[in-house]
């Protein structure tokens, strides 16, 4: 069992007045918010183009992340009243969501039973991970999702402290809410329930009772998620989920790379420190339960991620890992983990955020071209994999969204997202673009990348 100096008994918690340091979580969250806002990136990442386009079009129809776009749109509109652009406001919303998640994380550490210093350290250990820092500085779903996943962590921590049926149902519902914000939450109920089960067995809760409560939590999460999807009327069978032995073998072949990139590299040094608690016998059952959740998330990453996503899906696992570190590892090691994780995270932000000046220069060039009249720009947006920044290539959609609010443009690759065959006939691409132009007097500008795309389409057709 844990030392009483770290985790007080249930009777201690029940009979004492509110502990000093009740505002620690708010102060840590505010500090985190200030850092993330200062680091806010101008360079778009991941799903940013889709997120901003959906907000601009108020397009709420999606088969996943059902609550994310409405919430981001609402936050964005509110923050725009402060004079921010849409991209800046949604970036700020990511920082705010992350900071709220930090506050819930600290509350969860206290609910678990950690005392003031240990709770603060655990909160900082989980927050000072490169993915949390990076994703809180970009336009993405994951900053917002952090608030909801850490609320689920708070409910799971309360269940660990007081294992009851009501607590299991409450945790399951909180995991449901998180899953409707980001679909990677499908593993959240199982991951935290597995951690709870390990903690409960280590605390000598009756095995049948512990298993029943874990099953109740997972069942509530599953039922709530299915019900939420049904209510939204957006349930679809995702076409990317394949079947068959060949797919299983290919998926398993990707697992080592995923473990390395999405956990050990992305979350260093916590990714290694977390397993160091295994040297302490009382930590082994909780660590085993937590590891089962890690395995589930890694399999999810293999199935859904064609490319590495900087550990974004695995962020919820940092919280119980930090709690275990607070219980069983020296404070000095935790402090080193915080310092190293912060340094790596800030470096990742600075290293990625290199396109702001290029965005601004591109938009200035567009506005200077074609005189002072109305302009309409044809661009090729989803060619990021073919861009060569050293040759002057720019993410054209990113430039328009970040540095050119109000600039009218059409992305020639949009039709191909619905029907790849539409990339072949260049005439159809142009017809679709021209149909978007309001008024006959607009000067049509073609970017270099759009010309390249049209030339490729023409060659495909003639070939």
Secondary structure, 3 states (H helix, E strand, C coil): CCCCCCECCHHHHHHCCCCCCCCHHHHHHHHHHHHHHHHCCCCCCCCHHHHHHHHHHCCCCCCCCCCHHHHHHHHHHHHHCCCCCHHHHHHHHHHHHHHHHHHHHHHHHHHHCECHHHHHHHHHHHHCCHHHHHHCCCCCCHHHHHHHHHHHHHHHHHHHHCCCHHHHHHHHHHHHHHHHHCHHHHHHHHHHHHHHHHHHHHCCCCHHHHHHHHHHHHHHHHHHHHHHHHHHCCCCCCCCCCCCHHHHHHHHHHHHHHHHHHHHHCCCCHHHHHHHHHHCHHHHHHHHHHHHHHHHHHHHHHHHCCCCCCCHHHCCHHHHHHHHHHHHCCHHHHHHHHHHHHHHHHHHHHHHCCCHHHHHHHHHHHHHCCCCCCEEEEECCCCHHHCCHHHCCCCHHHHHHHHCCCCCEEECCHHHHHCHHHHCCHHHHHHHHHCCCCCCCCEEEECHHHHHHHHHHHHHHHC
